[in-house]
């Protein structure tokens, strides 16, 4: 019979016992020999343990590959992350899957939908990317993402451009100056649902959804992201700030560009805006314009006093490369959430100019919850999808940018 091998813990206990027994004296030759023998055994035991752990880890990896990621296996999932593959199966069937139980959304906070699952990061990123790309403005302002929706106290900066140092005689004291001015704002996390038209969920036929060749993740992510972006875009531009995000132009006194009637939009109007912004922000290298496609159309064809186009692009296709647009040396961001200049309702803030990342912040809650309902429209052979997301936004330094005001 093979003698049982001592473990690392057993050997360490034996070593400690010898050392404790000789606490008040030197080790004897016999004790020294015992320690040397035990240390040799300890080295062997540690090597055995490392080999065993390495084998176990290797076998565990093999088991992961050999075990189907889903309870219902289908072609095309090989190599896909287990969690995302399981979530894709949930999108196709609406049936809960043991692999995504860990994604079950906590229902103790806010007004999230019941029964949904938190979207895995990979799929969430597709939805968020679609929202950002669709809105435009969201990609050029300050963005922070938090794990939860707890209120955040946000510091706002007062206007300090009128304060400066002064000359003080030897032994004299300062006669002027002012303390820094700060305010506080609170960023919350309002809940919104992205679904189909009329406040209803997005609906897809069962045949289309269950077709393994159909990119269900891409379709749902694009459509829910796009529909969520339409709402976000409107709120980010002109939200009231009362029980909803504060828009970037809300409450701002705009810098007039043109007054309508017989007044045409001209080169000098843009110079007025550019030089109305304090140079400390204008020369930061971060300034840009923001307005909608209707105003972009009005700008096309305008010339400066030397006959050069005000609007420039780095590519031949302006429509396909909006990121390459430049107006008098400053990049342009198109966001359809901005209003059109209108003569029928007085002046409106239809755009912005300045350091928008310094001036405005969006707070996003990382979790997006998606509810798949295969039952309500069963008679019509449709599956319903609705996504819940949370965000807030606020002006953080209104000295850094200007609102554009004008009539049609």
C-alpha positions as CSV (number, residue, x, y, z in Angstrom):
1,X,0.0,0.0,0.0
2,X,1.3,3.4,-1.0
3,X,1.8,5.7,2.0
4,X,-0.4,8.9,1.9
5,X,1.6,11.9,0.8
6,X,1.8,14.8,3.2
7,X,0.1,18.0,2.1
8,X,1.7,21.5,2.0
9,X,-0.3,22.3,5.2
10,X,0.8,19.2,7.0
11,X,4.5,19.9,6.3
12,X,4.2,23.5,7.3
13,X,2.6,22.4,10.6
14,X,5.4,20.0,11.3
15,X,8.0,22.7,10.6
16,X,6.2,25.1,12.9
17,X,6.1,22.5,15.7
18,X,9.9,22.0,15.6
19,X,10.5,25.7,15.6
20,X,8.1,26.2,18.5
21,X,9.8,23.4,20.5
22,X,13.1,25.2,20.3
23,X,11.7,28.6,21.1
24,X,14.2,29.2,24.0
25,X,17.2,27.5,22.6
26,X,19.2,26.6,19.5
27,X,18.1,23.8,17.2
28,X,19.8,20.5,17.8
29,X,21.5,18.6,15.0
30,X,18.6,16.1,14.9
31,X,16.0,18.9,14.6
32,X,18.1,20.6,11.9
33,X,18.1,17.3,9.9
34,X,14.4,17.0,10.4
35,X,13.8,20.5,9.1
36,X,16.0,19.9,6.0
37,X,14.1,16.7,5.2
38,X,10.7,18.5,5.7
39,X,11.8,21.4,3.5
40,X,12.7,18.9,0.7
41,X,9.2,17.3,1.1
42,X,7.6,20.8,1.1
43,X,9.2,21.6,-2.3
44,X,7.9,18.4,-3.7
45,X,4.4,19.0,-2.3
46,X,4.3,22.5,-3.7
47,X,5.3,21.2,-7.1
48,X,2.6,18.5,-7.0
49,X,0.0,21.1,-6.1
50,X,1.0,23.4,-8.9
51,X,0.8,20.5,-11.4
52,X,-2.6,19.5,-10.1
53,X,-4.0,23.0,-10.3
54,X,-2.7,23.4,-13.9
55,X,-4.3,20.2,-14.9
56,X,-7.6,21.1,-13.3
57,X,-7.6,24.5,-15.0
58,X,-6.8,22.9,-18.4
59,X,-9.6,20.4,-18.0
60,X,-12.1,23.2,-17.0
61,X,-11.3,25.1,-20.2
62,X,-11.9,21.9,-22.2
63,X,-15.2,21.4,-20.5
64,X,-16.3,24.9,-21.4
65,X,-15.6,24.2,-25.1
66,X,-17.3,20.8,-25.0
67,X,-20.5,22.1,-23.2
68,X,-23.1,23.9,-25.3
69,X,-23.5,27.5,-24.3
70,X,-27.3,27.4,-24.7
71,X,-30.0,25.0,-23.6
72,X,-31.1,25.1,-27.2
73,X,-28.1,24.8,-29.4
74,X,-28.1,26.3,-32.9
75,X,-25.5,26.8,-35.6
76,X,-23.5,30.0,-35.7
77,X,-22.9,30.3,-32.0
78,X,-19.5,28.7,-32.0
79,X,-16.9,31.1,-30.6
80,X,-19.5,33.5,-29.3
81,X,-19.3,34.6,-25.7
82,X,-21.5,32.4,-23.6
83,X,-23.5,35.2,-22.0
84,X,-24.1,37.0,-25.3
85,X,-25.0,33.7,-27.1
86,X,-27.5,33.0,-24.3
87,X,-29.0,36.5,-24.6
88,X,-29.3,36.0,-28.4
89,X,-31.3,32.9,-27.7
90,X,-33.5,34.9,-25.3
91,X,-34.1,37.5,-28.1
92,X,-35.2,34.7,-30.5
93,X,-37.5,32.8,-28.2
94,X,-38.4,35.1,-25.3
95,X,-37.8,32.1,-23.0
96,X,-35.6,32.5,-20.0
97,X,-32.3,30.7,-20.1
98,X,-30.3,29.5,-17.1
99,X,-27.2,31.1,-18.5
100,X,-28.6,34.6,-18.3
101,X,-30.3,34.4,-14.9
102,X,-27.3,36.3,-13.5
103,X,-28.5,39.2,-15.7
104,X,-31.9,39.4,-14.0
105,X,-32.5,43.1,-13.3
106,X,-33.0,44.2,-9.7
107,X,-36.5,45.6,-9.4
108,X,-36.0,47.5,-6.1
109,X,-35.0,50.8,-7.6
110,X,-36.7,53.2,-10.1
111,X,-39.5,52.1,-12.4
112,X,-37.8,49.6,-14.6
113,X,-39.9,47.0,-16.4
114,X,-40.6,43.8,-14.7
115,X,-39.3,40.5,-16.1
116,X,-36.6,41.9,-18.3
117,X,-32.9,41.1,-18.3
118,X,-29.9,43.5,-18.3
119,X,-28.3,43.6,-21.7
120,X,-24.7,42.1,-21.9
121,X,-22.0,44.6,-22.5
122,X,-21.4,43.6,-26.1
123,X,-25.0,44.0,-27.2
124,X,-25.4,47.1,-25.0
125,X,-22.5,48.7,-26.8
126,X,-24.3,48.3,-30.1
127,X,-27.4,50.0,-28.7
128,X,-25.4,52.9,-27.2
129,X,-23.2,53.3,-30.3
130,X,-26.4,53.6,-32.4
131,X,-27.8,56.2,-30.0
132,X,-24.6,58.3,-30.1
133,X,-24.3,58.1,-33.9
134,X,-27.9,59.0,-34.5
135,X,-28.0,62.0,-32.2
136,X,-24.7,63.6,-33.1
137,X,-24.5,66.1,-30.2
138,X,-24.1,63.3,-27.6
139,X,-20.7,62.3,-29.1
140,X,-19.1,65.7,-28.7
141,X,-20.2,66.7,-25.2
142,X,-18.9,65.4,-21.9
143,X,-20.1,61.9,-21.1
144,X,-19.9,59.9,-17.8
145,X,-21.3,56.4,-17.2
146,X,-22.2,55.0,-13.8
147,X,-23.2,51.5,-12.7
148,X,-26.2,52.7,-10.8
149,X,-28.6,55.7,-11.1
150,X,-28.0,57.3,-7.7
151,X,-28.1,61.1,-7.7
152,X,-24.8,62.8,-8.4
153,X,-24.0,66.3,-7.1
154,X,-22.4,68.2,-10.0
155,X,-20.3,71.3,-9.6
156,X,-21.0,74.2,-12.0
157,X,-18.5,77.0,-12.6
158,X,-19.4,80.7,-12.4
159,X,-18.2,83.4,-14.8
160,X,-14.6,84.4,-13.8
161,X,-13.6,86.2,-17.0
162,X,-14.1,89.6,-15.4
163,X,-11.6,89.0,-12.6
164,X,-7.9,89.7,-12.9
165,X,-4.8,90.4,-10.8
166,X,-3.8,93.8,-9.7
167,X,-0.5,95.7,-9.0
168,X,0.2,96.0,-5.3
169,X,2.8,98.4,-3.8
170,X,5.4,97.2,-1.4
171,X,3.8,96.7,2.0
172,X,0.4,97.3,0.4
173,X,-2.7,95.2,0.3
174,X,-5.1,94.1,-2.5
175,X,-8.0,96.3,-3.0
176,X,-9.9,94.3,-5.6
177,X,-10.5,90.7,-6.6
178,X,-13.2,88.2,-6.0
179,X,-13.6,84.7,-4.7
180,X,-14.2,81.9,-7.2
181,X,-17.9,81.4,-7.8
182,X,-19.3,77.8,-7.8
183,X,-22.8,76.4,-8.0
184,X,-24.2,72.9,-7.5
185,X,-26.4,70.9,-9.8
186,X,-27.7,67.4,-9.4
187,X,-27.6,64.7,-12.0
188,X,-30.2,62.0,-11.6
189,X,-31.2,59.1,-13.9
190,X,-34.6,59.4,-15.6
191,X,-36.1,56.2,-17.1
192,X,-37.1,55.9,-20.7
193,X,-38.5,53.1,-22.9
194,X,-37.5,52.5,-26.5
195,X,-40.0,50.4,-28.4
196,X,-42.2,50.6,-31.4
197,X,-44.6,53.4,-32.7
198,X,-47.2,54.9,-30.5
199,X,-45.6,53.9,-27.2
200,X,-45.9,50.2,-28.2
201,X,-43.1,47.7,-28.2
202,X,-41.1,46.9,-31.3
203,X,-42.7,43.9,-33.1
204,X,-41.1,41.3,-35.3
205,X,-42.6,38.2,-36.9
206,X,-41.8,34.9,-35.2
207,X,-40.6,33.4,-38.6
208,X,-38.1,36.2,-39.1
209,X,-36.9,36.2,-35.5
210,X,-36.4,32.4,-35.4
211,X,-34.6,32.3,-38.8
212,X,-31.0,31.5,-37.8
213,X,-29.7,33.5,-40.7
214,X,-31.4,36.7,-39.4
215,X,-29.1,39.0,-37.4
216,X,-31.6,39.5,-34.5
217,X,-29.0,41.2,-32.3
218,X,-28.1,43.8,-35.0
219,X,-31.7,44.4,-35.9
220,X,-33.0,44.9,-32.3
221,X,-29.9,46.9,-31.2
222,X,-30.2,49.3,-34.2
223,X,-33.9,49.9,-34.0
224,X,-34.1,50.3,-30.3
225,X,-31.0,52.4,-30.2
226,X,-32.3,54.6,-33.0
227,X,-35.7,55.1,-31.4
228,X,-34.1,55.9,-28.1
229,X,-31.7,58.3,-29.8
230,X,-34.6,60.3,-31.2
231,X,-35.9,61.0,-27.7
232,X,-32.4,61.6,-26.2
233,X,-31.5,64.0,-29.0
234,X,-34.6,66.2,-28.3
235,X,-34.0,66.2,-24.5
236,X,-30.2,66.9,-24.8
237,X,-30.9,69.9,-27.0
238,X,-34.0,71.4,-25.3
239,X,-35.1,69.4,-22.3
240,X,-36.7,71.6,-19.7
241,X,-34.6,70.4,-16.7
242,X,-37.8,69.9,-14.7
243,X,-38.4,66.2,-14.2
244,X,-36.3,65.6,-17.3
245,X,-32.7,66.4,-18.5
246,X,-31.7,70.1,-19.0
247,X,-31.1,70.9,-22.7
248,X,-27.9,72.5,-23.9
249,X,-29.9,75.6,-25.1
250,X,-32.5,75.7,-22.3
251,X,-32.7,79.1,-20.7
252,X,-29.8,80.5,-22.6
253,X,-29.8,84.0,-24.0
254,X,-28.8,83.4,-27.6
255,X,-26.3,85.4,-29.6
256,X,-28.3,86.9,-32.5
257,X,-27.2,85.9,-36.0
258,X,-29.8,87.5,-38.2
259,X,-33.3,89.0,-37.8
260,X,-35.2,87.7,-40.7
261,X,-37.4,89.7,-43.1
262,X,-35.1,91.4,-45.6
263,X,-32.0,90.5,-43.6
264,X,-30.0,87.8,-45.3
265,X,-27.6,85.4,-43.5
266,X,-24.1,86.7,-44.3
267,X,-20.5,86.1,-43.4
268,X,-20.5,88.8,-40.7
269,X,-23.2,87.0,-38.8
270,X,-20.8,84.1,-38.1
271,X,-18.0,86.4,-37.2
272,X,-20.4,88.0,-34.6
273,X,-20.9,84.6,-33.0
274,X,-17.3,83.5,-33.0
275,X,-16.0,86.7,-31.4
276,X,-18.9,86.8,-28.9
277,X,-17.2,83.8,-27.2
278,X,-14.4,84.6,-24.7
279,X,-11.0,83.8,-26.4
280,X,-10.0,81.5,-23.5
281,X,-12.6,79.1,-24.8
282,X,-12.5,80.0,-28.5
283,X,-8.7,79.3,-28.7
284,X,-8.9,76.1,-26.7
285,X,-8.9,74.0,-29.8
286,X,-12.1,72.3,-28.8
287,X,-14.8,74.6,-30.2
288,X,-17.3,73.5,-32.7
289,X,-20.7,74.4,-34.2
290,X,-23.9,72.4,-33.6
291,X,-27.2,72.8,-35.5
292,X,-29.6,70.7,-37.7
293,X,-29.6,69.8,-41.3
294,X,-32.0,72.5,-42.3
295,X,-29.6,75.2,-41.1
296,X,-26.7,73.4,-42.8
297,X,-28.7,73.7,-46.0
298,X,-28.9,77.5,-45.4
299,X,-25.2,77.7,-44.9
300,X,-24.3,75.9,-48.1
301,X,-23.2,78.3,-50.8
302,X,-22.5,81.3,-48.5
303,X,-19.3,83.0,-49.3
304,X,-16.9,85.2,-47.3
305,X,-15.9,88.7,-48.5
306,X,-13.2,87.1,-50.8
307,X,-15.7,84.8,-52.5
308,X,-14.6,81.6,-50.6
309,X,-17.2,79.2,-49.3
310,X,-17.8,79.4,-45.6
311,X,-18.5,75.7,-45.4
312,X,-15.6,73.4,-46.2
313,X,-15.3,69.7,-46.2
314,X,-12.3,67.3,-46.2
315,X,-14.0,65.0,-48.7
316,X,-15.8,65.2,-52.0
317,X,-19.0,63.9,-50.4
318,X,-20.3,66.4,-47.8
319,X,-23.4,64.4,-47.0
320,X,-21.4,61.2,-46.4
321,X,-18.7,62.8,-44.3
322,X,-20.4,65.2,-42.0
323,X,-17.6,64.7,-39.5
324,X,-15.3,66.4,-42.0
325,X,-17.4,69.6,-42.2
326,X,-15.7,72.9,-41.1
327,X,-17.3,76.3,-40.8
328,X,-14.8,79.1,-40.7
329,X,-12.2,76.7,-39.3
330,X,-14.4,75.1,-36.6
331,X,-15.9,71.6,-37.0
332,X,-19.7,71.1,-37.4
333,X,-21.9,68.6,-35.7
334,X,-25.3,67.9,-37.1
335,X,-28.1,67.0,-34.7
336,X,-31.7,66.8,-35.7
337,X,-32.8,67.6,-32.2
338,X,-32.1,71.3,-32.9
339,X,-35.0,73.5,-34.0
340,X,-35.3,75.4,-37.2
341,X,-35.0,79.2,-37.2
342,X,-38.6,80.3,-37.5
343,X,-40.2,83.7,-38.1
344,X,-43.7,82.7,-37.0
345,X,-42.9,82.1,-33.3
346,X,-40.3,84.7,-32.6
347,X,-36.6,83.9,-32.1
348,X,-35.5,80.5,-31.1
349,X,-32.2,79.0,-30.0
350,X,-31.5,76.8,-33.0
351,X,-27.8,76.0,-32.5
352,X,-24.7,76.3,-30.4
353,X,-21.0,77.3,-30.8
354,X,-18.1,76.8,-28.4
355,X,-16.4,74.2,-26.3
356,X,-19.3,71.8,-25.9
357,X,-17.4,69.2,-24.0
358,X,-16.5,71.7,-21.3
359,X,-20.0,73.2,-21.3
360,X,-22.4,70.3,-21.2
361,X,-22.4,66.8,-19.5
362,X,-24.5,63.7,-20.1
363,X,-24.8,61.1,-17.3
364,X,-25.6,57.6,-18.6
365,X,-26.5,54.6,-16.4
366,X,-24.6,51.6,-17.8
367,X,-27.4,49.0,-17.4
368,X,-30.0,48.7,-20.2
369,X,-32.9,46.4,-19.6
370,X,-34.5,44.6,-22.4
371,X,-37.9,42.8,-22.2
372,X,-38.9,40.1,-24.7
373,X,-42.6,39.3,-24.8
374,X,-43.5,36.3,-27.0
375,X,-47.0,35.9,-25.7
376,X,-49.1,39.1,-26.1
377,X,-49.0,39.0,-29.9
378,X,-48.9,35.2,-30.2
379,X,-52.1,35.2,-32.3
380,X,-50.4,37.5,-34.8
381,X,-47.2,35.4,-34.7
382,X,-45.2,38.4,-33.5
383,X,-42.6,38.9,-30.7
384,X,-42.4,42.2,-28.9
385,X,-39.3,44.0,-27.7
386,X,-38.9,47.0,-25.4
387,X,-35.7,48.5,-23.9
388,X,-35.4,50.6,-20.8
389,X,-32.5,53.0,-20.4
390,X,-31.7,55.8,-17.9
391,X,-29.8,59.1,-18.3
392,X,-29.7,62.7,-17.3
393,X,-27.9,65.8,-18.6
394,X,-27.1,69.3,-17.5
395,X,-25.2,72.5,-18.4
396,X,-21.9,72.5,-16.5
397,X,-20.1,75.6,-17.7
398,X,-22.3,78.0,-19.7
399,X,-19.4,80.4,-20.3
400,X,-17.8,77.8,-22.6
401,X,-20.4,78.0,-25.3
402,X,-23.1,80.2,-26.9
403,X,-26.6,79.6,-28.1
404,X,-27.4,80.7,-31.7
405,X,-30.6,82.8,-32.0
406,X,-32.4,84.0,-35.1
407,X,-35.5,84.0,-37.2
408,X,-36.1,82.5,-40.6
